[in-house]
Amino acid sequence: MSGGTGDAGKGGGAGAAGKRITEKLSAEALREATGKTWTQWFALLDAWDGTSHNHTEVARHIREEHGTDGWYAQSVAVGYEQERGLREAGQSSTGRRWPSATRNCGTRRRWPRTRSSGTNA
């Protein structure tokens, strides 16, 4: 099991792209919202044989069987998939990688800077 299930910091912001959800959402914040920490969710989903289910089934199970809000159900499902090696950070449930708005595409400014003289000349 890789790290990120303990006391990871809360919040995203700058630098959050490419981080696992367990690094963005702390175990304490998850416990406050759902009544369970990452470690507890992972044990519960392992007991349910979660790795044999697809993302939709896992999220639905969390929402319907455990009464967890949809956003947190999705977050727990993604965290579980990442923790069990079924999904990488930034990867969709279909395996596609989506660009992040916080990542630089390597483009550079190509136009000249204008003087701030107060005129449009």
C-alpha positions as CSV (number, residue, x, y, z in Angstrom):
1,M,0.0,0.0,0.0
2,S,1.4,3.4,-0.9
3,G,1.2,6.6,1.2
4,G,-1.5,9.1,1.4
5,T,-4.0,7.4,3.7
6,G,-3.0,9.0,6.9
7,D,-2.9,12.7,7.8
8,A,-2.5,14.2,4.3
9,G,-3.1,17.9,4.0
10,K,-6.5,19.3,3.0
11,G,-7.2,21.3,-0.2
12,G,-5.9,21.5,-3.7
13,G,-4.8,24.8,-5.1
14,A,-1.5,25.4,-6.8
15,G,0.6,22.3,-7.1
16,A,-2.4,20.0,-6.5
17,A,-2.3,18.7,-10.1
18,G,-1.0,15.2,-10.4
19,K,-1.6,14.5,-6.7
20,R,-3.6,11.5,-5.5
21,I,-6.9,12.4,-4.0
22,T,-5.7,11.0,-0.7
23,E,-3.1,13.8,-0.7
24,K,-5.7,16.4,-1.5
25,L,-8.4,15.3,1.0
26,S,-7.1,14.5,4.4
27,A,-8.2,11.5,6.4
28,E,-9.6,13.8,9.1
29,A,-11.7,15.8,6.6
30,L,-13.0,12.7,5.0
31,R,-13.9,11.3,8.5
32,E,-15.7,14.5,9.4
33,A,-17.8,14.3,6.1
34,T,-18.4,10.5,5.9
35,G,-17.7,9.0,9.3
36,K,-14.7,7.0,8.0
37,T,-11.0,7.7,7.2
38,W,-9.3,6.6,4.0
39,T,-7.9,3.5,5.8
40,Q,-11.4,2.5,7.0
41,W,-13.0,3.0,3.5
42,F,-10.3,0.9,1.9
43,A,-10.8,-1.9,4.4
44,L,-14.5,-1.8,3.9
45,L,-14.2,-1.8,0.1
46,D,-11.7,-4.6,0.2
47,A,-14.1,-6.7,2.3
48,W,-16.8,-6.0,-0.4
49,D,-14.2,-7.1,-3.1
50,G,-14.1,-3.6,-4.6
51,T,-11.3,-4.3,-7.0
52,S,-13.7,-6.6,-8.9
53,H,-16.1,-3.8,-9.6
54,N,-15.9,-0.8,-12.0
55,H,-15.8,2.8,-10.8
56,T,-19.6,3.3,-11.2
57,E,-20.4,0.3,-9.1
58,V,-17.9,1.3,-6.4
59,A,-19.3,4.8,-6.2
60,R,-22.9,3.6,-6.2
61,H,-22.1,1.1,-3.5
62,I,-20.6,3.8,-1.3
63,R,-23.5,6.2,-1.9
64,E,-26.4,3.7,-1.6
65,E,-25.1,1.2,0.9
66,H,-23.3,3.7,3.2
67,G,-25.4,6.8,2.7
68,T,-22.5,8.9,1.6
69,D,-23.0,12.1,-0.4
70,G,-22.3,11.7,-4.1
71,W,-19.2,13.9,-4.2
72,Y,-17.6,12.0,-1.4
73,A,-18.7,8.7,-2.9
74,Q,-16.9,9.6,-6.1
75,S,-13.9,10.8,-4.2
76,V,-13.7,7.6,-2.1
77,A,-14.1,5.5,-5.3
78,V,-11.2,7.4,-7.0
79,G,-9.0,7.2,-3.9
80,Y,-9.7,3.5,-3.6
81,E,-8.8,2.9,-7.3
82,Q,-5.6,5.0,-7.0
83,E,-4.6,3.2,-3.8
84,R,-5.2,-0.3,-5.3
85,G,-3.3,0.6,-8.5
86,L,-6.4,0.7,-10.8
87,R,-6.0,4.4,-11.6
88,E,-3.2,6.9,-11.6
89,A,-3.6,10.5,-10.4
90,G,-5.1,12.6,-13.2
91,Q,-6.5,9.5,-15.0
92,S,-10.2,9.0,-15.7
93,S,-12.0,5.8,-15.0
94,T,-11.7,5.0,-18.7
95,G,-7.9,5.4,-18.6
96,R,-7.8,8.7,-20.4
97,R,-5.6,11.4,-19.0
98,W,-7.0,14.9,-18.9
99,P,-4.9,18.0,-18.9
100,S,-5.0,20.1,-15.8
101,A,-5.5,23.9,-15.9
102,T,-2.6,24.2,-13.4
103,R,-0.1,22.6,-15.8
104,N,2.0,24.7,-18.1
105,C,1.8,23.6,-21.8
106,G,5.3,24.8,-22.5
107,T,4.2,27.8,-24.5
108,R,5.9,31.1,-24.1
109,R,4.7,34.6,-24.7
110,R,5.3,35.4,-28.3
111,W,4.1,39.0,-28.5
112,P,6.0,42.1,-27.5
113,R,5.2,43.7,-24.3
114,T,3.6,47.2,-24.6
115,R,4.8,50.2,-22.6
116,S,2.4,51.3,-20.0
117,S,2.6,55.0,-20.9
118,G,-1.1,55.6,-20.5
119,T,-1.7,55.9,-24.3
120,N,-2.7,53.5,-26.9
121,A,-0.2,54.8,-29.4
